[in-house]
Amino acid sequence: MIENEFGETGVDEEILVAREHSDAVMIEVQNGCICCTVRGDLVKCLQRLYNEKGDSLDGVIIETTGLADPAPVCQTFFVEQTIAPLFKIDAILTVVDAKHLIQHLKEEKAEGVENEAVEQVAFADKILLNKTDLVTPEYLETVKKEIKAINSYCDIIPCQFKTAPPDMKELLDLDAFDLKRVTEMDEEFLNTDAEHQHDSSVSSVGFNLGPDEQINMYALNRFIGKLLRTYANDLFRYKGVVAVKGMDQKWIFQGVHMLFMGDFAADWGENEERKSCFCFIGKKIDEMELEKGFRDCIAIPLRFDIGQRVRARVEGGYQSGEVIKKWDEGNAYRIRLDNGDEVWAPIDDDLCVHTRDPVPKRSNEDDGGNDAKKQRTE
């Protein structure tokens, strides 16, 4: 599998490992689209794969970035003399988001800039229409009509990846790519001098945090919530693998616009460095100050020790208790109250836990939700 990352940081390989698919043979091509800026790297990857595997290689799956024009990628297999005798294109598969596709198909671009969503739909031999559960049956029919208006030849397979992936028989060994149809649609398909211009308003950022920079989960959830409230329409794609302080599992998050999901996956290996990695693609990326936002979520040294008396904020006010554990299941403290109940303090903040008399409640958007969380002991 050849995985093309638009950003500088390779996240997909880490996600595969965290999902315990580490036996997959995967090569990452980072920091650009294989349709243009790193196309030479694609050629090198294909040559390397063939040199290593030879006739034992059954096939290669190439996943481009969401910003790639498929035409130059396909062109590689016809115009590159070192590649053309070794590989043939089986099919072009395009996964589309039923909820957001029309929004991107209709997006206005600057003069001369291609709409990659339209290009990807147009060149597809088969389209996997995903997230069908997020739209009404009537809207789904509208999406299908929009697809067929661009590409009347493609097969459309409605699906829900979160429920079950499509049958592999529908994805591989299709022998569906038709050069004649493609050249009829795009007369410049085999012209290696043809220009491909990306939308310069779309950019990406990728970064890593080291093993000593693990994340406070409560602070992270608060930051992501604010990010989505402010910039959801400008976030085309975002994903990451996070080392959460106090948790032995990797936390994986992925999202498209307002649709966000995160969950814990595989354990960190005994000798594995707990490093986090992130990738965001969209508009106004610099304005979002993403790396600063994540760094502000890094867990800081805790103020209170095990056995220390504190006052924890619970429903109805503050109650006295004793710290019995630090960094428990991602929470800063686990506290046993004087009445015997055990609660979590998710963050080391005076509003959540302190040793003084109750402090007046501040009025700002981050006040809510600082109550300690009751730990069920039964």
TAJO-V980480 format. One record per pair of residues at least 24 apart in sequence whose C-alpha atoms are under 7 Angstrom apart, sorted by sequence separation. I is the first residue (numbers start at 0). J is the second residue. D is the distance in whole Angstrom. If there is no record, write none. Layout:
i = <I	I>
j = <J	J>
d = <D	D>
This chain:
i = <0	1	2	3	4	5	6	232	0	1	2	3	4	5	6	231	0	1	2	3	4	5	93	120	131	231	345	4	5	93	126	128	131	216	344	121	125	126	127	128	129	130	131	214	215	343	344	3	121	124	125	126	127	128	129	130	213	214	215	342	343	3	33	93	120	123	124	125	126	127	128	129	213	214	227	342	343	92	97	127	129	213	242	342	343	32	91	92	93	94	95	96	97	98	242	341	342	34	91	92	93	94	95	96	97	242	341	34	90	91	92	93	94	95	96	97	241	32	34	94	98	240	241	98	240	34	239	240	34	239	33	238	239	312	238	311	312	317	101	237	238	311	97	237	310	311	236	237	309	310	236	309	310	97	235	236	309	234	235	301	68	234	67	233	234	66	233	68	69	233	68	124	124	69	244	314	313	312	313	0	1	2	3	5	312	0	1	2	3	4	311	0	1	2	3	210	210	210	209	208	209	207	208	207	208	207	206	207	222	206	205	206	205	204	205	204	203	204	203	219	202	203	218	202	201	202	201	203	215	245	200	202	214	215	244	245	246	89	90	113	214	215	245	246	89	90	112	113	213	214	245	89	90	91	111	112	212	213	244	245	89	90	112	243	89	88	216	74	215	74	70	217	217	6	8	5	6	7	8	6	14	13	10	17	14	18	19	17	18	17	10	10	10	8	8	6>
j = <24	25	26	27	28	29	30	256	25	26	27	28	29	30	31	256	26	27	28	29	30	31	119	146	157	257	371	31	32	120	153	155	158	243	371	149	153	154	155	156	157	158	159	242	243	371	372	32	150	153	154	155	156	157	158	159	242	243	244	371	372	33	63	123	150	153	154	155	156	157	158	159	243	244	257	372	373	123	128	158	160	244	273	373	374	64	123	124	125	126	127	128	129	130	274	373	374	67	124	125	126	127	128	129	130	275	374	68	124	125	126	127	128	129	130	131	275	67	69	129	133	275	276	134	276	71	276	277	72	277	72	277	278	351	278	351	352	357	142	278	279	352	139	279	352	353	279	280	352	353	280	353	354	142	280	281	354	280	281	347	115	281	115	281	282	115	282	118	119	283	119	175	176	122	298	370	370	370	371	59	60	61	62	64	371	60	61	62	63	64	371	61	62	63	64	272	273	274	274	274	275	274	275	275	276	276	276	277	292	277	277	278	278	278	279	279	279	280	280	296	280	281	296	281	281	282	282	284	296	326	282	284	296	297	326	327	328	172	173	196	297	298	328	329	173	174	196	197	297	298	329	174	175	176	196	197	297	298	329	330	175	176	198	329	176	176	329	188	329	189	188	345	346	203	205	203	204	205	206	205	240	240	239	249	251	264	265	264	265	265	276	277	278	277	278	278>
d = <6	6	6	6	6	6	5	5	5	5	5	5	5	5	7	5	6	6	6	6	6	5	7	7	7	5	7	7	6	7	7	7	6	6	5	6	5	6	6	6	6	7	6	6	6	5	7	7	5	5	5	5	5	5	5	5	5	5	6	6	5	7	7	6	7	6	7	6	6	6	6	5	5	6	6	5	6	6	6	7	7	5	6	4	6	6	5	6	7	6	6	6	6	7	6	6	5	6	5	5	5	5	5	5	6	5	5	6	6	7	6	6	6	6	6	6	4	6	7	7	6	6	7	6	5	5	5	7	5	4	7	6	6	5	6	6	6	7	7	6	7	5	7	4	6	7	6	6	7	5	5	6	6	7	6	7	5	6	5	7	6	5	6	5	7	6	5	6	6	7	6	6	7	7	7	7	5	5	5	6	6	6	6	6	6	5	5	5	5	6	6	6	6	6	6	6	5	5	5	6	7	7	5	6	6	4	6	6	7	6	5	7	4	6	6	5	5	7	4	6	6	6	5	6	5	6	5	7	6	5	6	7	6	6	7	6	5	6	6	6	4	5	5	5	6	6	5	6	6	5	4	5	5	7	7	6	6	6	6	7	6	5	6	6	6	6	6	7	7	6	7	6	7	5	5	7	6	5	6	6	6	7	6	7	7	6	7	6	6	5	6	6	7	7	6	7>
